[in-house]
Amino acid sequence: MKTRKFTAKTSREALRMVRAELGGDAVILSNRKLGENVEIVAVANEELASITERSGQLPGVQPPAPAVPHPPPVFPQPDQRDILGEIKLVRDMMQEQIACLTWSGMQQRDPQRTRILRSLLNAGFSPALSRLLLDKMPANAGVSWAQKVLGHNLKVAAKEEDVVVRGGAVALIGPTGVGKTTTVAKLAARAVVRYGADKVALLTTDSYRIGAHDQLRIYGRILGVPVHAVRDTGDLRLTLSALKHKHLVLVDTIGMGQRDSRVPAQTGMFDETGVRRLLLLNAASSGDTLDDVVRMYHGAGVIGCIPTKLDEAATLGAVLDVAVRHKLALHYVANGQRVPEDLHEVNLEYLLHRAFKPSACTAPFALQELEVPALMSGSGPAREVQYAP
């Protein structure tokens, strides 16, 4: 087995040399300090696998003893796959420890960068996106640089893309409780003020919830606009044809969890009828949940998103992080139940200021300084982010 030694000033540099020479699957055998340098001994994963295939066993593992007439006590032999699994486990643990040491070293060399990283994580931004920002951050940069880059990557719908201005048929989609019916009423109120009640219509596909149709009818009665219920694709197509003279037709949809089997059917119905969609994202949800919602609901017909419940969210980093990584245009933001007062045009400066508002260091979910290396050493890569101001 051919082992290789890599010597560098820091563990991070040595690890980069290992990956460059032997690939990301290399097995780390040892890591030690040599004076002012760090030495890592590693072997290519392919080399280890080829040795196993040639010999039929791992080095140092002897084949079972032949049977004897009077068998002594038999001890189970370790399975070859189990040993390989153990080696890979040790390799992963060592690589994680090296990465952890790398981040610890960064804390000592550049405490300012570490403080910015902790601010990003405590604001709700994912470790993957935060690490990507830190890797590209120039020397002596501060939080304002991170805000500027995030603002550059957050897309806001242009005036001509505004659903109220552009018109047509638009459905609001998303999980249960995200505020679809209320947001439909808020958008309808804006359209009525601008174009008149005779140019707006409301539809609902929600025939499951008790009182859902009645709630929308109440809003319609207040605004003076008609409300129609549709059951399936054919019904929706006929209703849209009858309402083609309207400037804006807003479709309220049934709330479904992102893993509900009916989500693809709903997507297909809107695709077949040419209805564009706005995805509503609950800003008070966790980042993992929001990411799952976007992946399940996203599609070619989704023109952007509306973050809702900003008044209930302790941090805004998660919803902004998801919008950046999935390149979702922000159309509006909602922060309450009042119609139409609690629907606002997007103000990036306010959103980013609110996102980076310092949280209490004593909060149970606030990341402490000593916890940063362990968290960042295990985070995966983020999608591409542009860094031009």
Secondary structure, 3 states (H helix, E strand, C coil): CCCEEEEECCHHHHHHHHHHHHCCCCEEEEEEEECCEEEEEEECHHHHHHHHHHHCCCCCCCCCCCCCCCCCCCCCCCCHHHHHHHHHHHHHHHHHHHHHHHHHHHHHHCHHHHHHHHHHHHCCCCHHHHHHHHHHCCCCCCHHHHHHHHHHHCCECCHHHCHHHHCEEEEEECCCCCCHHHHHHHHHHHHHHHHCHHHEEEEECCCCCCCHHHHHHHHHHHHCCCEEECCCHHHHHHHHHHCCCCCEEEEECCCCCCCCCCHHHHHHHHHHHCCEEEEEEECCCCHHHHHHHHHHHCCCCEEEEEEECCCCCCCCHHHHHHHHHCCCCECCEECCCCCCCCEECCCHHHHHHHHCCCCCCCCCCCCCHHHHHHHHCCCCCCCCCCCCC
